[in-house]
C-alpha cells in the first residue's frame, strides 16, 4: 500500500461455518452472474436475512482483497474519498555565519486516500454495508464510479481531477428497507446503477443448517428451536419479527450450559427462549408486549417440545 493511504485491507477467504443450501446457492449463482457482467450488487432486506454474510461470501469467491465501509450518518464525501490530514514540516538551518541563525520552515498538509479511493485505485472489492445510513449527498461520488468508471477527485489530492477506476473493482452494497429508523432514501440514479436482490427470511432448511453449524447442537434439537422461532415470526404478534439470530443465540447458550436439553420440562430452556425472543421482538420493552411474547413462546415450546 502506497504512502498516504489510511485503510485496512481484508484478505478474501472462505467464511467459517458458512452454510450453502439450495436457496443460498441460487442467490450466489445469480449474484456472481451480475458481478461478472459488470454490475454493482445490492443485497436489501430486513435485519437477520444474511445480507452482510452473503456479501462477504461473494467477495471471497471473487478473490480480490476486500475493503469494508459501514454507512454512517456523519459521513461526508471526504470520509469516502480522502482528505488532507496533518502537516508536513520542512526546516532548513543556516549556520554558515556562527553569529547568525537562519531558519526556514515549509508547512504543508498531506493528502491521504480513504477507503473508496483505495478500492477504486487498486481494483479491490468494496463492501459498503448499510450504505443508506449515510446521507445521500455523501454517496453522490459513487454515481460516476459505477456508471463511467471514473472518480471525481477533490482539489489538493495530488493525482489530478479524475481517477480511472481499476477494471477489477467490484462494489457490493447492503441496506435495510427505507422504513427502518436511521435509513435514508437512496438516490434513484444510484439505485438504477446497481442490481438489487431482495432477501427475505431464510427457508426452514437453511435456518436449521445455519443454527446447527453455528451451535454444534444435534439436528433434532435445532429443529425444535427453529420451529418455535418460525411460528412466533408467523404469528404477527411481535413488534419485530424474530430471525435466525434468535435461534443461534438460544442454541449456543444452551450448548455452553453443559449441553442443556431442549425440552418442555426444562425450566432453564424456557427462560432462555423468553429472554432471547422478547429482546429480539420488542425494542420498546413494555411490560404488556413482553408478557404477550412470553406467553406465546411458552405455548410454542409446549407444542414443539
PyMOL commands that set and color helices and strands:
alter all, ss='L'
color gray80, all
select helices_A, chain A and resi 22-36+51-62+77-81+115-122+131-133+136-147+188-191+204-215+219-234+244-256+267-281+287-304
alter helices_A, ss='H'
color red, helices_A
select strands_A, chain A and resi 40-45+66-70+82-94+102-113+125-129+150-152+162-164+170-175+194-199
alter strands_A, ss='S'
color yellow, strands_A
deselect
rebuild
show_as cartoon
